Amino acid sequence: MTELEKGPLGQRRGRGARERILSASQQLFRDQGITRTGMDQLCAVAQVSKRTAYQHFANKDELVAEYLRHFNPDRTMPGAFERTDLSPRERLLAAFELPPSTPLCPYLAAAVELHDPEHPASQYARDYKIAVAARFTETAREAGATNPEQLGEQLALLLDGASVRTRVLNSDSFPTAAAIAAVLIDNAIPKPSAQQPTGDHRTTGSTPAPVEGQ
């Protein structure tokens, strides 16, 4: 690849064609979907020729896979799991503090559109969803959950549901999801046992019945 290249309108462009293609894919795939985005439009937005695009990506499927590979849980989720000012339980709830304008998870969108479990992008989507559940599970274990794996899966499922419902209804579903999450968390984390009262009757805390004849 030469240092300079010509875009679709004949302008000479500097280095960074690959980055521009990926940036354009993030914008277009998010705003209008993968299947509705053609390579001609993508190249026009990225200001590269189709020849240059195919020098970097053999086909659109490869571009879609690379587009998803650039995401990770730390970039698409709030930094709730790294917050040191919150307790583990508070970090679990903070994961649901997403604004209603948050775009639909790109992995969910890609999996729905592609309909191909063997597509490389589908594998990235599975890996990502497993990673999110693992973050929930790890934090649930820190919070003292009896079954952290179960709670992690429940919270991951709840977050995905809130994301989809927010997009479909164009109405913020995250506060409702957070309220449900609080119930799940409280049921999964044993409450500290109450201290037994002092005195001779600490086992039951009740006054013994009088013995007959006394």
Secondary structure as UniProt FT lines:
FT   STRAND          5..6
FT   TURN            8..9
FT   STRAND          12..13
FT   HELIX           17..32
FT   TURN            35..36
FT   HELIX           39..46
FT   HELIX           50..56
FT   HELIX           60..69
FT   HELIX           73..76
FT   HELIX           79..82
FT   TURN            84..85
FT   HELIX           88..94
FT   TURN            95..96
FT   TURN            100..101
FT   HELIX           106..114
FT   TURN            117..118
FT   HELIX           120..142
FT   TURN            143..144
FT   HELIX           148..169
FT   HELIX           174..188
FT   TURN            200..204
FT   TURN            212..213
//
